[in-house]
Amino acid sequence: MTGNDTDNEIERKSVELSNTIGFTREKVMIAQYECYQKIMQGPTIRQERTCSMTWDGWLCWDDTPVGTVAVQHCPDYYKDFDPSEKVTKICDEEGKWFQHPESKRIWTNYTQCNAYTKEKLRTAMNLFYLAVIGHGLSVASLLISLGIFFYFNNHCTILAAPYKSLHYIFFWQNHLHGCLLLQFVCDRGNPQALFCVFLSVQIGCKISQFIHLYLMGCNYFWMLCEGIYLHTLIVVAVFAEKQHLLWYYLLGWGFPLIPATIHAIARSIYYNDNCWISSDTFLLYIIHGPICAALLVNLFFLLNIVRVLITKLKVTHRAESNLYMKAVRATLILVPLLGIQFVLFPWKPDGQNGEEVYEYVMHILMHYQGLLVATIFCFFNGEVQAILKRHWMQYKIQFGNSLSHSEGLRSTSCTGTSITEVQGGLYNHESNSDHLNGKNFNDIEPIGLKTGETYT
């Protein structure tokens, strides 16, 4: 590296550092201004037995009852601060903020903000790669599944036309969600990416989080649409095929917009944290509640369908019932697998090791859903396997026939060439024998081989 390159690199880093410091100072000044505005607009008469609202230099603290500990998330002013960690400030029994015994000054505990930074960065990188691999596999497997379904569309007999439409939409919905999350995760790992620049703005990342939560709700409600369709088809209408899909479109794409919008409004008012990514709020149940309800309703429908189909099979042994049983079985397996994360969500353990295991389990459950859907609905589907095997055998037979035909042509060509050479040799060779097989060689009629004929 030349001296000019070194100077340019130092100058670039200096500019980046000054920009970072300037950006951090600006954020602190904005937070300070908002805090003082809040203090001035507050009540002039101080409530008894509370520590008054104050600004500690980094965060604004509301009025706090005596004998309690106020808690906030760490600010994101610095790179080595972890916004998921907590800052604490003690209000003592006398209604005064806690003073450090050594400095004798009012003190806020920021020690946890960068206590586990290195370990958390390592875990975060592992979770990042886990998420990228999971979404990559999910997107690829869903795309392969959709290709199989569309290519062999006329060969599938188990699915009626409306159910195929719901099936395709469910797969496309999971594929779209997976692509968005893959873009989100990858760009988070590359701060220079255009999408990441959009996410670095507060409103940008909150819009992205809103879309993510909306699409996540759509995934589960489209799965509910499949359950409702099968229940109506089998239990209510007794295998009647005529159903209007408009209501399913409204349920699958329209209804999830309601909890996503309510959550966005509530989050902006009551828990307006950085990009709405914190899970330490009950407001997430605005999203998770309807999803859990959809899973429970779907489970009820599927169990009732199984009951009806078993009864029909015992009485009639109809092949149609057996086919629908196969379609229901895949969804029945998928419902608890996709719903287990919402069972585990409230039970986040305390402590660094327990939290790390919890994060790995939740990442696997969340980021590998597309692969799970494609595997259960497509790759493990008996009819799909049978169709693929049948076409593979047909391809092998056709390839074998064409190969045999090509070998026959090559064999014919080689045989004809050897005859010509022998005949040429016999014509040009001065043989001592005047007869060949009882005939003079000149009496032998030349034999011409036609193209495509084999010599025998």
Secondary structure, 3 states (H helix, E strand, C coil): CCHHHHHHHHHHHHHHHHHHHHHHHHHHHHHHHHHHHHHHHCCCCCCCCEECCEECCCCEECCEECCEEEEEECCCCCCCCCCCCEEEEEECCCCCECECCCCCCECCECHHHHCCHHHHHHHHHHHHHHHHHHHHHHHHHHHHHHHHHHHCHHHCCCCCHHHHHHHHHHHHHHHHHHHHHHHHHHHHCCCCCHHHHHHHCHHHHHHHHHHHHHHHHHHHHHHHHHHHHHHHHHHHCCCCCCCCCHHHHHHHHHCCHHHHHHHHHHHHHHCCCHHHCCCCCHHHHHHHHHHHHHHHHHHHHHHHHHHHHHHHHHHCCCHHHHHHHHHHHHHHHHHHHHHHHHHHCCCCCCCHHHHHHHHHHHHHHHHCHHHHHHHHHHHCCHHHHHHHHHHHHHHHHHHHHHHHHHHHHHHHHHHHHHHHHHHHHHHHCCCCCCEECCEEHHHCCCCCCCCCCCCC
